[in-house]
Amino acid sequence: MSDCHFLVPGALERPTGGSRYDREIVRGLRQQGLAVAVSELPGRFPQGDETARAAINAALEPLPDQATVVVDGLVLGGLPEIFARHARRLRLHALIHHPLSDESGIDAALGRRLLDRETEAVAQARCVITTSGFTAHRLRELGIHQGAVEVIEPGCSPQPLATGSPDGVPTLLCVAALSPRKAQHVLLDALWRIADRRWHCRLAGPADLDPPYAAAVHEKRNALGLAGRVEIAGALDAERLDAAYRTADLFVLPSRYEGYGMVINEAMAYGLPVLTTTGGALATTLPADAGLAVRPDDTTALADALQRLLDDHALRQSLVEGAQRARRRLAGWTPAIQRFMALLDRGNDA
């Protein structure tokens, strides 16, 4: 098999779900003996500034004809004209985590522009890969891509069961980049409504993807008087993230929308019950017996669900048992790697 080239936005080690997916696929392909080159592209994505344009061209121009190139959707979607220059001679594979126009916090005009440009960009790809059936459906629904889609869901392996907070105060864990789509501001409002209960909340995730929003989350926490109860921990390395999961009692993800929601499986890998929303693929990612799901942006519903989970020990224990059953069904990354390998083999034989 010829070499495979991945184009990713920024560092492959970025602590985001999309980068985690890319990283695990690259690692798995290399373990299978494939020589995988990764171009970690500087610049603004998906908007695509001059730095991004130059970086993409610099990555693609030296590649030989018929080279296999997997392009993360954040890189591909905003710059169709760049990829059009190379599409005929290269085997471009689009890896879409979620449609760009579904991102929260963008105005209608930018959403339309991103939709038009992503539709044009995806048309340059010989193969379209999504990380969930929901995203595949969404591509068709938005008119981005009506052809065949390869759905390769992320993997996850069982971890040691969480033991809960060592001090007996229920610890709520949210693992997500601070961004409008992850809706930490909604979680803060919900926590303020149940301030009379015993709890501690840890927000773990990078703050540099949307600095103004991250600053607003800090300010809101302080204004609500929750500085002593809500820890904004920033991005955690693997060891500290593992410790955060192990010492949590409940996982909370208040996202407005997810193309899959990898952290839901990661929480269940530790046997943690989950409280999330029905935004995007989350409506189908969480097993019904492993957690509760409320409407996105519904502060009252989120607060009520948090209160139920804190007050009703029997309910929480039932969901713990459901999460542990889901944990036993987790398949790891091997199936995803095997499907990716088979896909690349078919592409090279075409």
Secondary structure as the mmCIF struct_conf table of DSSP 4:
data_model
#
loop_
_struct_conf.conf_type_id
_struct_conf.id
_struct_conf.beg_label_comp_id
_struct_conf.beg_label_asym_id
_struct_conf.beg_label_seq_id
_struct_conf.end_label_comp_id
_struct_conf.end_label_asym_id
_struct_conf.end_label_seq_id
STRN STRN1 CYS A 4 PRO A 9
BEND BEND1 GLY A 10 GLY A 10
TURN_TY1_P TURN_TY1_P1 LEU A 12 GLU A 13
BEND BEND2 PRO A 15 THR A 16
HELX_RH_AL_P HELX_RH_AL_P1 GLY A 17 GLN A 31
TURN_TY1_P TURN_TY1_P2 GLN A 32 GLY A 33
STRN STRN2 VAL A 36 LEU A 41
BEND BEND3 GLY A 43 GLY A 43
TURN_TY1_P TURN_TY1_P3 PHE A 45 GLY A 48
HELX_RH_AL_P HELX_RH_AL_P2 GLU A 50 LEU A 60
TURN_TY1_P TURN_TY1_P4 GLU A 61 PRO A 62
BEND BEND4 LEU A 63 LEU A 63
HELX_LH_PP_P HELX_LH_PP_P1 PRO A 64 PRO A 64
TURN_TY1_P TURN_TY1_P5 ASP A 65 GLN A 66
STRN STRN3 THR A 68 ASP A 72
HELX_RH_AL_P HELX_RH_AL_P3 GLY A 73 LEU A 76
TURN_TY1_P TURN_TY1_P6 GLY A 77 GLY A 78
HELX_RH_AL_P HELX_RH_AL_P4 PRO A 80 ALA A 84
TURN_TY1_P TURN_TY1_P7 ARG A 85 ARG A 89
BEND BEND5 LEU A 90 LEU A 90
STRN STRN4 ARG A 91 ILE A 96
BEND BEND6 HIS A 97 HIS A 98
HELX_RH_3T_P HELX_RH_3T_P1 LEU A 100 ASP A 102
TURN_TY1_P TURN_TY1_P8 SER A 104 GLY A 105
HELX_RH_AL_P HELX_RH_AL_P5 ALA A 108 VAL A 122
TURN_TY1_P TURN_TY1_P9 ALA A 123 GLN A 124
BEND BEND7 ARG A 126 ARG A 126
STRN STRN5 CYS A 127 THR A 130
BEND BEND8 THR A 131 SER A 132
HELX_RH_AL_P HELX_RH_AL_P6 GLY A 133 LEU A 142
TURN_TY1_P TURN_TY1_P10 GLY A 143 GLY A 143
BEND BEND9 ILE A 144 ILE A 144
BEND BEND10 GLY A 147 GLY A 147
STRN STRN6 GLU A 150 VAL A 151
HELX_LH_PP_P HELX_LH_PP_P2 GLU A 153 GLY A 155
HELX_LH_PP_P HELX_LH_PP_P3 PRO A 160 ALA A 162
TURN_TY1_P TURN_TY1_P11 PRO A 166 ASP A 167
BEND BEND11 GLY A 168 VAL A 169
STRN STRN7 THR A 171 VAL A 175
BEND BEND12 ALA A 176 ALA A 176
BEND BEND13 LEU A 178 SER A 179
TURN_TY1_P TURN_TY1_P12 PRO A 180 ALA A 183
HELX_RH_AL_P HELX_RH_AL_P7 GLN A 184 ARG A 193
TURN_TY1_P TURN_TY1_P13 ILE A 194 ASP A 196
BEND BEND14 ARG A 197 ARG A 197
STRN STRN8 HIS A 200 ALA A 204
BEND BEND15 GLY A 205 GLY A 205
BEND BEND16 ALA A 207 ASP A 210
HELX_RH_AL_P HELX_RH_AL_P8 PRO A 211 ALA A 223
TURN_TY1_P TURN_TY1_P14 LEU A 224 GLY A 225
TURN_TY1_P TURN_TY1_P15 ALA A 227 ARG A 229
STRN STRN9 VAL A 230 GLY A 234
BEND BEND17 ALA A 235 ALA A 235
HELX_RH_AL_P HELX_RH_AL_P9 ALA A 238 ARG A 246
TURN_TY1_P TURN_TY1_P16 THR A 247 THR A 247
BEND BEND18 ASP A 249 ASP A 249
STRN STRN10 LEU A 250 VAL A 252
BEND BEND19 ARG A 256 ARG A 256
STRN STRN11 GLU A 258 GLU A 258
BEND BEND20 GLY A 259 TYR A 260
HELX_RH_AL_P HELX_RH_AL_P10 MET A 262 ALA A 269
TURN_TY1_P TURN_TY1_P17 TYR A 270 GLY A 271
STRN STRN12 VAL A 274 THR A 277
BEND BEND21 GLY A 279 GLY A 279
STRN STRN13 GLY A 280 GLY A 280
TURN_TY1_P TURN_TY1_P18 ALA A 281 ALA A 281
HELX_RH_AL_P HELX_RH_AL_P11 LEU A 282 THR A 285
BEND BEND22 LEU A 286 LEU A 286
TURN_TY1_P TURN_TY1_P19 ALA A 288 ASP A 289
BEND BEND23 ALA A 290 ALA A 290
STRN STRN14 GLY A 291 VAL A 294
TURN_TY1_P TURN_TY1_P20 PRO A 296 ASP A 297
HELX_RH_AL_P HELX_RH_AL_P12 THR A 299 ASP A 311
HELX_RH_AL_P HELX_RH_AL_P13 HIS A 313 ARG A 329
BEND BEND24 TRP A 333 TRP A 333
HELX_RH_AL_P HELX_RH_AL_P14 THR A 334 ASP A 349
#
